[in-house]
Amino acid sequence: MTGPVLVVELPRALSQAALSRLHVLLLSSSTYCEDHDGGATFDVSVPGGALGIRSGEGPRPFLVGVGDSVLGTADDGEMHVAGLIGFVPTHSITVSAMFNDTVDHTATALLTAAVLDAVGEGVAWAELRYGQEPGIARLEGVIATTTEPAMAYGSAGFLRAWAAEPGFRLVK
C-alpha cells in the first residue's frame, strides 16, 4: 500500500549545489539511501527519530523524486498557480511515503520540510480535506489556500506547524 505524497514546486531546475544538499540530507537522515538516475530519484528509509518523531516502528520507506513540475504542466493552471505562489513552477520534488500509517503522514510532512530547507527554495503544496482551509490558513508559513480544489501552499514552517496540529493527517 502506498501512503501520502507531498510536492515541492520549484521556479527552476535544482542547481548542482542544491541537488548535492538534497543528497547529503537524504544520506545523513536515512538508514538506507539508493540514488537512481543520477540524483533524479532516491529510494530512502528514514528512521522517525531522524525527523523528530517518536515511534516504536522501524525506519519508514520513501521515494523522493526530482523532475518536471506537476502544476506547471497544465497550461490553464500555470498563471493561477503563479498568482498564488509567486512563480510559474518548472520543476518539482515529490516525497512519497510507501506506507499509510499515522506516523507516515507526519514523517512525510517533516521529511518534505527538511527537503525544502535543504534545497533552499520552493513551495510545498498539499491537498486538503473539505472544510479544512480555514484552520490551515491561520498556520505559520501558509502562502495561500484554495477551495476548488481544496489546496494549501506553504513553506517548511507551514508543514511543521501543520504536522504538530492535533489529528493531523494528509489526504492520501
Disulfide bonds with the S-S distance in Angstrom:
none
